[in-house]
Amino acid sequence: MEIKKGQRFIVKKRIEVIALVHWQAPLTSGCYGILEIGDEIETVRDIAPGAQGFSARPVNAKEFEEKYVKEATELKYDGYTLSILASLIGDALEPVES
């Protein structure tokens, strides 16, 4: 399946995800979070052909951030993205028709 920037998926099964925390410095850290049934995610860039995963953000990005991204209050915090396995599409994730 071709995945393009801005494409949305709805969560059909509760899944644990890795959030990559971005900084205004040469550093990336991370944390874990949960996407609940009914949550929506949106891709942040096109996926490269053959890639095993893609970057996304929850549509409710601020709520997810407040719950799981403890670094969000730090001075050089610069946001986060979720690392999602493409193999979850069709099982835990369903494309949202536009």
C-alpha positions in Angstrom: 0.0 0.0 0.0 1.3 3.4 -0.9 1.2 5.8 2.1 1.3 9.6 1.4 1.7 12.6 3.7 -1.6 13.5 5.4 -3.2 10.1 5.0 -5.3 9.2 8.0 -5.9 5.8 9.8 -8.3 4.9 12.5 -7.2 2.5 15.3 -9.2 -0.7 15.3 -7.1 -2.5 18.0 -5.4 -1.0 21.0 -1.7 -0.7 20.2 1.5 0.3 22.0 3.6 2.7 20.0 7.0 4.4 20.2 7.0 8.2 20.2 10.3 9.7 19.0 10.9 12.9 20.9 12.6 15.6 18.9 14.9 18.3 20.3 16.4 21.6 19.2 19.8 19.8 19.6 21.6 16.9 18.1 19.6 14.4 20.1 16.4 12.3 19.8 14.9 10.4 22.7 11.6 8.5 23.0 8.8 7.1 25.1 6.0 4.6 24.8 2.3 5.4 24.5 -1.0 3.7 23.7 -3.3 4.4 20.8 -6.8 3.4 21.8 -9.6 2.0 19.6 -11.2 4.9 17.7 -8.1 7.2 17.8 -7.0 8.6 14.5 -3.4 9.1 13.3 -2.1 11.2 10.3 1.1 10.5 8.4 3.7 13.3 8.5 5.5 12.4 5.3 5.3 10.0 2.3 6.6 6.5 3.1 9.6 5.3 1.1 8.8 2.3 -1.1 9.6 -0.9 0.8 9.9 0.8 4.2 8.7 -1.2 7.2 7.2 1.7 9.0 6.1 5.3 8.8 5.9 8.5 10.9 2.6 9.8 12.1 1.0 12.0 14.8 -2.3 11.4 16.5 -5.1 13.7 15.4 -5.5 14.4 19.1 -1.7 15.2 19.3 -1.9 17.5 22.3 -3.8 15.0 24.4 -1.4 12.2 23.6 1.6 14.6 24.3 0.2 15.6 27.7 -0.4 11.9 28.7 2.8 10.3 27.4 5.5 12.7 26.4 7.0 13.9 29.7 9.7 15.9 28.0 7.2 18.2 26.4 7.8 20.9 29.1 11.6 20.9 28.6 13.2 24.1 27.2 14.6 22.5 23.9 11.7 20.2 23.2 10.7 20.3 19.6 7.8 17.9 19.2 7.3 14.2 18.6 6.3 11.7 16.0 5.1 8.1 16.3 6.9 5.3 14.7 4.2 3.0 13.2 4.8 -0.4 11.6 3.2 -0.6 8.1 2.2 -4.2 8.9 -0.4 -2.9 11.3 -2.5 -1.6 8.3 -5.4 -3.9 7.7 -5.3 -5.4 11.2 -4.9 -2.7 13.9 -5.2 0.3 11.5 -7.8 1.0 8.9 -7.4 3.8 6.3 -9.9 6.6 6.6 -11.6 7.3 3.4 -11.5 11.0 2.4 
